[in-house]
Amino acid sequence: MVFEKELNTRSNSTCELCSSTNELTSYEVTPLQNGGRIDDYIFVCSTCKSQIEDADKIEANHWRCLNDSMWSETPAVQVVAWRILNRIKNESWPQDLLEMLYLDEETLAWAKASGDGEDLEGVEYHKDSNGVRLESGDTITLIKDLNVKGGGFTAKRGTAVRNIRLVMDNPEHIEGKVDGQTIVILTQYTRK
């Protein structure tokens, strides 16, 4: 692997993002800013690497480690921290870290080069009553008794609805099964 010996020394044999010591490898932070030298690489564990490379695998709680590593003096580490925080900024805590994180102009331009953190103005997301983004497959809880029209029953407050589906043409509607029936639920009456 590229620069592994030097990266191992720089990182004290730990992941530069989460401080894990398991399955460490080099990770190239693209686009390259330093001509492919060591400053374009970070040393990461397999868990961090898989989540960096595949946004669908991101587990927001794993990245609480960025509270410490975002202060690294290594620009490549700062870039990856900024990118990950932007990917999960719909959670409440990453936004606070982003507001504290300072990157010089050159490092910020490098971080933004991947497209992470771009505001998708006009894009509407399915959000629960607390403003938390909902995804297909999530489990939500009803926060209000809901009369199910045509179903002849009331979906009670506190009912867990598992494996929801998003109604793509309406960000205020989701579908889920309650008492064996698939119903449409208004997102304003849900909590993740």
Backbone hydrogen bonds, N-H to C=O, Kabsch-Sander energy under -0.5 kcal/mol:
donor,donor_aa,acceptor,acceptor_aa,energy
4,E,1,M,-0.8
7,L,3,F,-2.9
8,N,4,E,-2.6
9,T,5,K,-1.8
10,R,6,E,-2.8
11,S,7,L,-2.4
12,N,8,N,-0.5
12,N,9,T,-1.0
13,S,8,N,-2.3
14,T,11,S,-0.6
15,C,20,S,-2.9
16,E,43,F,-3.4
19,S,15,C,-1.6
25,T,44,V,-2.6
27,Y,42,I,-2.5
29,V,27,Y,-0.5
29,V,40,D,-3.1
30,T,28,E,-0.9
37,R,34,N,-1.1
40,D,37,R,-2.3
41,Y,38,I,-2.0
42,I,27,Y,-2.1
44,V,25,T,-2.8
44,V,42,I,-0.6
46,S,22,N,-0.6
46,S,23,E,-0.6
49,K,45,C,-2.4
50,S,46,S,-2.3
51,Q,47,T,-1.6
52,I,48,C,-2.3
53,E,49,K,-2.3
54,D,50,S,-1.4
57,K,54,D,-2.1
58,I,55,A,-1.1
60,A,58,I,-0.6
62,H,59,E,-1.3
63,W,59,E,-0.8
63,W,60,A,-1.0
64,R,61,N,-1.4
65,C,62,H,-1.1
66,L,63,W,-1.9
67,N,64,R,-1.7
68,D,65,C,-1.8
69,S,65,C,-1.8
70,M,66,L,-2.1
71,W,68,D,-1.5
72,S,69,S,-1.9
77,V,74,T,-0.8
78,Q,74,T,-1.9
79,V,75,P,-2.5
80,V,76,A,-2.0
81,A,77,V,-2.5
82,W,78,Q,-2.6
83,R,79,V,-2.4
84,I,80,V,-2.6
85,L,81,A,-2.6
86,N,82,W,-1.9
87,R,83,R,-1.6
88,I,84,I,-1.6
89,K,86,N,-0.7
91,E,88,I,-2.2
95,Q,91,E,-0.5
96,D,92,S,-0.7
97,L,93,W,-1.5
98,L,94,P,-2.6
99,E,95,Q,-1.9
100,M,96,D,-1.2
101,L,97,L,-2.0
103,L,101,L,-0.5
108,L,104,D,-2.8
109,A,105,E,-2.2
110,W,106,E,-1.8
111,A,107,T,-2.5
112,K,108,L,-2.5
113,A,109,A,-1.0
114,S,111,A,-1.0
115,G,112,K,-1.9
118,E,115,G,-1.4
121,E,119,D,-1.2
123,V,120,L,-2.1
127,K,125,Y,-0.5
127,K,171,P,-0.6
128,D,132,V,-2.4
129,S,190,T,-2.6
131,G,128,D,-2.0
134,L,126,H,-3.5
137,G,164,I,-3.2
138,D,135,E,-1.9
140,I,161,V,-2.5
141,T,191,R,-2.7
142,L,159,T,-2.2
143,I,189,Y,-2.3
144,K,189,Y,-0.5
146,L,155,A,-3.0
148,V,153,F,-2.5
149,K,147,N,-0.9
151,G,148,V,-1.5
152,G,148,V,-1.1
153,F,148,V,-0.6
155,A,146,L,-3.1
156,K,154,T,-0.7
158,G,142,L,-2.8
159,T,156,K,-1.8
161,V,140,I,-3.2
162,R,160,A,-0.6
163,N,137,G,-0.6
164,I,138,D,-2.3
165,R,175,E,-2.6
167,V,173,H,-1.7
168,M,166,L,-0.9
170,N,167,V,-1.6
173,H,170,N,-1.8
174,I,185,I,-2.2
175,E,165,R,-3.1
176,G,183,I,-2.1
177,K,162,R,-0.5
178,V,176,G,-0.5
178,V,181,Q,-2.8
181,Q,178,V,-2.0
183,I,176,G,-3.2
183,I,181,Q,-0.5
185,I,174,I,-3.1
187,T,172,E,-2.5
189,Y,186,L,-1.9
190,T,187,T,-1.8
191,R,141,T,-1.6
